[in-house]
Amino acid sequence: MDRDDLMRYLNDRNQNCRLETMDVETGERRVHKSFDRVIEAPNWTGDGAFLIYNSGGLIYDYSLEKGVERRIDTGIAVNC
């Protein structure tokens, strides 16, 4: 399967992904955002202010304070 086939497969799936955090001490879960596309590999920034993840070959950050998603300019790297 080449990249184009993979992207078509990912985009054709009926997806509902959630960006969610959990407090490990209390077990409390919080859904920050729901998506109608696949998102993968969320990671915290060092200051804990953002979650960084990939989706459709692009990289995004999500501001936990503002609740806003923003695409990160990765130049020609669009198959992340």
RONU-502545 format. One record per residue: residue number from 1; residue in one letter; x, y, z of N, C-alpha, C in turn. Coordinates in Angstrom, 2 decimals. Layout:
BEGIN
+------+------+---------+---------+---------+---------+---------+---------+---------+---------+---------+
| resi | resn |    n_px |    n_py |    n_pz |   ca_px |   ca_py |   ca_pz |    c_px |    c_py |    c_pz |
+------+------+---------+---------+---------+---------+---------+---------+---------+---------+---------+
|  NUM |    a |       X |       Y |       Z |       X |       Y |       Z |       X |       Y |       Z |
...
+------+------+---------+---------+---------+---------+---------+---------+---------+---------+---------+
end
This chain:
BEGIN
+------+------+---------+---------+---------+---------+---------+---------+---------+---------+---------+
| resi | resn |    n_px |    n_py |    n_pz |   ca_px |   ca_py |   ca_pz |    c_px |    c_py |    c_pz |
+------+------+---------+---------+---------+---------+---------+---------+---------+---------+---------+
|    1 |    m |    0.86 |   -1.17 |    0.00 |    0.00 |    0.00 |    0.00 |    0.90 |    1.23 |    0.00 |
|    2 |    d |    0.72 |    2.12 |   -0.97 |    1.52 |    3.35 |   -1.00 |    0.84 |    4.42 |   -0.14 |
|    3 |    r |    1.49 |    5.55 |   -0.02 |    0.98 |    6.61 |    0.86 |   -0.40 |    7.08 |    0.43 |
|    4 |    d |   -0.63 |    7.26 |   -0.86 |   -1.93 |    7.72 |   -1.34 |   -3.03 |    6.73 |   -0.98 |
|    5 |    d |   -2.75 |    5.42 |   -1.14 |   -3.74 |    4.41 |   -0.76 |   -4.00 |    4.46 |    0.74 |
|    6 |    l |   -2.95 |    4.63 |    1.53 |   -3.11 |    4.71 |    2.97 |   -3.94 |    5.92 |    3.36 |
|    7 |    m |   -3.68 |    7.07 |    2.76 |   -4.43 |    8.27 |    3.09 |   -5.90 |    8.12 |    2.69 |
|    8 |    r |   -6.17 |    7.49 |    1.54 |   -7.56 |    7.25 |    1.13 |   -8.24 |    6.33 |    2.14 |
|    9 |    y |   -7.54 |    5.28 |    2.57 |   -8.10 |    4.35 |    3.55 |   -8.41 |    5.07 |    4.86 |
|   10 |    l |   -7.47 |    5.87 |    5.35 |   -7.69 |    6.59 |    6.61 |   -8.85 |    7.57 |    6.50 |
|   11 |    n |   -8.92 |    8.28 |    5.37 |   -9.96 |    9.29 |    5.19 |  -11.34 |    8.68 |    4.93 |
|   12 |    d |  -11.39 |    7.47 |    4.38 |  -12.65 |    6.82 |    4.07 |  -13.27 |    6.13 |    5.28 |
|   13 |    r |  -12.48 |    5.89 |    6.31 |  -13.02 |    5.23 |    7.50 |  -13.97 |    6.18 |    8.22 |
|   14 |    n |  -15.01 |    5.62 |    8.78 |  -15.95 |    6.41 |    9.58 |  -15.34 |    6.55 |   10.97 |
|   15 |    q |  -14.71 |    7.68 |   11.24 |  -13.95 |    7.87 |   12.46 |  -14.56 |    8.92 |   13.37 |
|   16 |    n |  -14.40 |    8.70 |   14.64 |  -14.69 |    9.71 |   15.64 |  -13.60 |    9.59 |   16.68 |
|   17 |    c |  -12.56 |   10.38 |   16.53 |  -11.43 |   10.35 |   17.46 |  -11.61 |   11.47 |   18.48 |
|   18 |    r |  -11.07 |   11.22 |   19.67 |  -11.15 |   12.23 |   20.73 |   -9.76 |   12.51 |   21.26 |
|   19 |    l |   -9.51 |   13.77 |   21.54 |   -8.30 |   14.19 |   22.23 |   -8.69 |   14.28 |   23.70 |
|   20 |    e |   -8.15 |   13.39 |   24.49 |   -8.61 |   13.21 |   25.86 |   -7.41 |   13.12 |   26.80 |
|   21 |    t |   -7.57 |   13.67 |   28.00 |   -6.55 |   13.53 |   29.04 |   -7.18 |   12.87 |   30.25 |
|   22 |    m |   -6.32 |   12.30 |   31.09 |   -6.79 |   11.67 |   32.31 |   -5.86 |   12.04 |   33.46 |
|   23 |    d |   -6.44 |   12.43 |   34.57 |   -5.69 |   12.70 |   35.79 |   -5.37 |   11.34 |   36.42 |
|   24 |    v |   -4.10 |   10.98 |   36.48 |   -3.73 |    9.64 |   36.96 |   -3.99 |    9.46 |   38.44 |
|   25 |    e |   -4.10 |   10.54 |   39.18 |   -4.37 |   10.43 |   40.62 |   -5.86 |   10.21 |   40.90 |
|   26 |    t |   -6.72 |   10.91 |   40.18 |   -8.16 |   10.82 |   40.44 |   -8.90 |    9.92 |   39.45 |
|   27 |    g |   -8.28 |    9.65 |   38.30 |   -8.96 |    8.88 |   37.26 |   -9.92 |    9.71 |   36.44 |
|   28 |    e |  -10.02 |   11.01 |   36.74 |  -10.93 |   11.89 |   36.01 |  -10.45 |   12.06 |   34.57 |
|   29 |    r |  -11.37 |   11.85 |   33.63 |  -11.06 |   11.98 |   32.21 |  -11.73 |   13.23 |   31.67 |
|   30 |    r |  -11.03 |   13.88 |   30.73 |  -11.57 |   15.08 |   30.10 |  -11.37 |   14.99 |   28.60 |
|   31 |    v |  -12.45 |   15.11 |   27.85 |  -12.38 |   15.17 |   26.39 |  -12.22 |   16.64 |   26.01 |
|   32 |    h |  -11.11 |   16.94 |   25.35 |  -10.84 |   18.32 |   24.96 |  -11.44 |   18.66 |   23.60 |
|   33 |    k |  -11.42 |   17.68 |   22.68 |  -11.93 |   17.93 |   21.33 |  -12.26 |   16.59 |   20.68 |
|   34 |    s |  -13.33 |   16.57 |   19.90 |  -13.68 |   15.42 |   19.08 |  -13.39 |   15.74 |   17.62 |
|   35 |    f |  -12.99 |   14.73 |   16.88 |  -12.60 |   14.90 |   15.48 |  -13.37 |   13.92 |   14.61 |
|   36 |    d |  -13.61 |   14.29 |   13.37 |  -14.20 |   13.36 |   12.40 |  -13.12 |   12.81 |   11.48 |
|   37 |    r |  -11.89 |   12.82 |   11.98 |  -10.75 |   12.26 |   11.25 |   -9.84 |   11.56 |   12.26 |
|   38 |    v |   -8.90 |   10.80 |   11.73 |   -7.96 |   10.10 |   12.59 |   -6.92 |   11.08 |   13.11 |
|   39 |    i |   -6.69 |   11.06 |   14.42 |   -5.55 |   11.77 |   15.01 |   -4.72 |   10.72 |   15.73 |
|   40 |    e |   -3.40 |   10.95 |   15.78 |   -2.51 |    9.94 |   16.35 |   -1.40 |   10.58 |   17.17 |
|   41 |    a |   -0.92 |    9.81 |   18.12 |    0.31 |   10.08 |   18.87 |    0.34 |   11.42 |   19.58 |
|   42 |    p |   -0.69 |   11.74 |   20.39 |   -0.61 |   13.01 |   21.12 |    0.53 |   12.99 |   22.14 |
|   43 |    n |    1.24 |   14.09 |   22.22 |    2.33 |   14.27 |   23.17 |    2.24 |   15.65 |   23.78 |
|   44 |    w |    2.59 |   15.75 |   25.06 |    2.61 |   17.03 |   25.77 |    3.82 |   17.85 |   25.34 |
|   45 |    t |    3.65 |   19.16 |   25.32 |    4.81 |   20.03 |   25.21 |    5.45 |   20.11 |   26.60 |
|   46 |    g |    6.70 |   20.53 |   26.65 |    7.43 |   20.57 |   27.91 |    6.78 |   21.42 |   28.98 |
|   47 |    d |    6.08 |   22.48 |   28.57 |    5.42 |   23.36 |   29.53 |    4.01 |   22.90 |   29.89 |
|   48 |    g |    3.53 |   21.82 |   29.26 |    2.20 |   21.30 |   29.55 |    1.06 |   22.12 |   29.00 |
|   49 |    a |    1.36 |   23.10 |   28.16 |    0.32 |   23.99 |   27.65 |   -0.37 |   23.47 |   26.39 |
|   50 |    f |    0.29 |   22.56 |   25.65 |   -0.22 |   22.08 |   24.37 |   -0.09 |   20.57 |   24.28 |
|   51 |    l |   -0.94 |   19.99 |   23.44 |   -0.76 |   18.62 |   22.98 |   -0.43 |   18.70 |   21.50 |
|   52 |    i |    0.56 |   17.94 |   21.08 |    0.99 |   17.89 |   19.68 |    0.59 |   16.52 |   19.13 |
|   53 |    y |    0.03 |   16.47 |   17.93 |   -0.39 |   15.19 |   17.35 |   -0.31 |   15.29 |   15.83 |
|   54 |    n |   -0.40 |   14.13 |   15.18 |   -0.40 |   14.12 |   13.72 |   -1.77 |   13.64 |   13.23 |
|   55 |    s |   -2.10 |   14.09 |   12.02 |   -3.35 |   13.72 |   11.39 |   -3.22 |   13.95 |    9.89 |
|   56 |    g |   -3.49 |   12.92 |    9.12 |   -3.44 |   13.05 |    7.66 |   -2.10 |   13.47 |    7.13 |
|   57 |    g |   -1.02 |   13.11 |    7.83 |    0.33 |   13.45 |    7.39 |    0.81 |   14.81 |    7.86 |
|   58 |    l |   -0.04 |   15.56 |    8.54 |    0.31 |   16.90 |    9.03 |    0.44 |   16.88 |   10.55 |
|   59 |    i |    1.10 |   17.89 |   11.10 |    1.30 |   18.01 |   12.54 |    0.48 |   19.19 |   13.06 |
|   60 |    y |   -0.17 |   18.99 |   14.20 |   -1.01 |   20.01 |   14.81 |   -0.65 |   20.19 |   16.28 |
|   61 |    d |   -0.97 |   21.37 |   16.80 |   -0.94 |   21.53 |   18.25 |   -2.33 |   21.94 |   18.71 |
|   62 |    y |   -2.60 |   21.64 |   19.96 |   -3.88 |   21.97 |   20.56 |   -3.61 |   22.69 |   21.86 |
|   63 |    s |   -4.08 |   23.92 |   21.97 |   -3.90 |   24.72 |   23.17 |   -4.92 |   24.27 |   24.22 |
|   64 |    l |   -4.42 |   23.76 |   25.33 |   -5.32 |   23.34 |   26.40 |   -6.03 |   24.53 |   27.04 |
|   65 |    e |   -5.37 |   25.67 |   27.07 |   -5.98 |   26.87 |   27.67 |   -7.07 |   27.45 |   26.78 |
|   66 |    k |   -6.80 |   27.55 |   25.48 |   -7.73 |   28.21 |   24.56 |   -8.69 |   27.24 |   23.88 |
|   67 |    g |   -8.35 |   25.93 |   23.88 |   -9.20 |   24.96 |   23.20 |   -9.18 |   25.10 |   21.69 |
|   68 |    v |   -8.01 |   25.48 |   21.15 |   -7.88 |   25.76 |   19.72 |   -6.82 |   24.85 |   19.10 |
|   69 |    e |   -7.17 |   24.28 |   17.95 |   -6.23 |   23.48 |   17.17 |   -5.56 |   24.38 |   16.13 |
|   70 |    r |   -4.27 |   24.13 |   15.91 |   -3.53 |   24.91 |   14.92 |   -2.58 |   23.98 |   14.18 |
|   71 |    r |   -2.57 |   24.08 |   12.84 |   -1.62 |   23.31 |   12.05 |   -0.23 |   23.91 |   12.21 |
|   72 |    i |    0.76 |   23.06 |   12.43 |    2.15 |   23.51 |   12.54 |    2.78 |   23.44 |   11.15 |
|   73 |    d |    3.38 |   24.53 |   10.74 |    4.04 |   24.58 |    9.44 |    5.30 |   23.72 |    9.49 |
|   74 |    t |    5.28 |   22.62 |    8.77 |    6.44 |   21.72 |    8.72 |    7.13 |   21.78 |    7.36 |
|   75 |    g |    6.84 |   22.83 |    6.61 |    7.47 |   22.98 |    5.30 |    7.05 |   21.86 |    4.35 |
|   76 |    i |    8.04 |   21.22 |    3.74 |    7.74 |   20.16 |    2.77 |    7.42 |   18.83 |    3.46 |
|   77 |    a |    7.57 |   18.75 |    4.76 |    7.27 |   17.50 |    5.48 |    5.76 |   17.41 |    5.71 |
|   78 |    v |    5.07 |   16.79 |    4.72 |    3.62 |   16.69 |    4.79 |    3.16 |   15.23 |    4.81 |
|   79 |    n |    4.09 |   14.33 |    5.07 |    3.77 |   12.90 |    5.17 |    4.20 |   12.38 |    6.55 |
|   80 |    c |    3.92 |   13.17 |    7.56 |    4.38 |   12.82 |    8.91 |    3.54 |   11.70 |    9.49 |
+------+------+---------+---------+---------+---------+---------+---------+---------+---------+---------+
end
